[in-house]
């Protein structure tokens, strides 16, 4: 009996891209914004969401009191507005994280 090498063929498949969530607009959206100065964060959130009215609530303070998280809730009219607000928050140097 002859020894034969087993050749495994693998097919490269494109990585599965996550599907976009089905969001119906207008809808209520909540951003969680984390940073060090909660008063400055509040002002940044209001400016990023302008001219849309936004409700800002304090969510949490870190155990050492350095970081604060605020929830910003508003009615977004469309995806472009939702993404514009996200980018505005994310690109602000006083904002550490936007969820």
C-alpha positions as CSV (number, residue, x, y, z in Angstrom):
1,X,0.0,0.0,0.0
2,X,1.4,3.4,-1.0
3,X,1.5,6.3,1.4
4,X,-0.3,9.2,0.0
5,X,-0.3,12.7,1.3
6,X,-3.6,14.1,2.2
7,X,-4.2,17.5,0.8
8,X,-6.8,19.6,2.4
9,X,-8.3,22.3,0.3
10,X,-9.7,25.3,2.0
11,X,-11.8,27.8,0.3
12,X,-11.4,31.4,1.3
13,X,-14.8,32.8,2.2
14,X,-15.3,36.4,2.7
15,X,-15.7,37.3,6.4
16,X,-19.3,37.7,7.3
17,X,-20.2,41.3,7.7
18,X,-22.6,42.1,10.4
19,X,-26.0,43.2,9.2
20,X,-27.1,46.7,9.9
21,X,-29.7,46.7,12.5
22,X,-33.2,47.5,11.2
23,X,-33.9,50.9,12.7
24,X,-37.1,52.7,11.9
25,X,-36.8,56.5,12.0
26,X,-37.7,58.7,13.7
27,X,-36.7,56.8,16.9
28,X,-35.6,57.5,20.4
29,X,-31.8,57.0,20.7
30,X,-29.6,57.0,23.8
31,X,-25.9,57.8,23.7
32,X,-23.8,57.0,26.7
33,X,-21.0,59.6,26.9
34,X,-18.0,59.2,29.2
35,X,-15.5,61.8,30.3
36,X,-13.9,63.6,33.2
37,X,-15.9,66.9,33.5
38,X,-19.7,66.2,33.7
39,X,-20.6,69.9,33.2
40,X,-18.5,70.1,30.1
41,X,-19.9,66.8,28.8
42,X,-23.4,68.2,29.3
43,X,-22.6,71.3,27.2
44,X,-20.8,69.1,24.5
45,X,-23.9,66.8,24.3
46,X,-26.3,69.7,23.9
47,X,-24.2,71.3,21.2
48,X,-23.7,68.0,19.3
49,X,-27.5,67.4,19.3
50,X,-28.5,70.9,18.4
51,X,-31.1,71.9,17.2
52,X,-32.7,68.7,18.4
53,X,-33.9,68.7,22.0
54,X,-32.0,66.3,24.2
55,X,-32.5,65.0,27.8
56,X,-29.2,64.5,29.6
57,X,-29.0,62.4,32.8
58,X,-26.1,61.5,34.9
59,X,-25.6,57.8,34.8
60,X,-22.6,56.8,36.8
61,X,-19.4,58.1,38.5
62,X,-16.3,56.0,38.7
63,X,-15.2,54.6,42.0
64,X,-12.4,57.3,42.4
65,X,-14.7,60.0,41.0
66,X,-12.5,60.8,38.0
67,X,-14.9,59.7,35.2
68,X,-18.6,60.4,34.7
69,X,-21.0,58.8,32.3
70,X,-24.1,60.7,31.1
71,X,-27.0,59.4,29.1
72,X,-28.2,61.6,26.3
73,X,-31.7,60.7,25.0
74,X,-33.4,62.2,22.0
75,X,-35.6,61.6,19.1
76,X,-33.4,61.2,16.0
77,X,-35.2,61.9,12.7
78,X,-32.9,59.8,10.4
79,X,-29.7,57.8,10.2
80,X,-27.6,60.8,9.0
81,X,-28.5,62.8,12.1
82,X,-27.8,59.8,14.4
83,X,-24.4,59.3,12.9
84,X,-23.6,63.0,12.7
85,X,-24.2,63.3,16.5
86,X,-22.1,60.2,17.2
87,X,-19.2,61.5,15.2
88,X,-19.4,65.0,16.8
89,X,-19.3,63.4,20.3
90,X,-16.6,60.9,19.4
91,X,-14.3,63.6,17.9
92,X,-14.5,65.9,20.9
93,X,-11.3,65.7,22.9
94,X,-13.1,66.0,26.3
95,X,-15.1,62.8,25.4
96,X,-13.3,59.6,26.3
97,X,-15.9,57.1,25.1
98,X,-19.3,57.2,23.3
99,X,-21.6,54.2,23.3
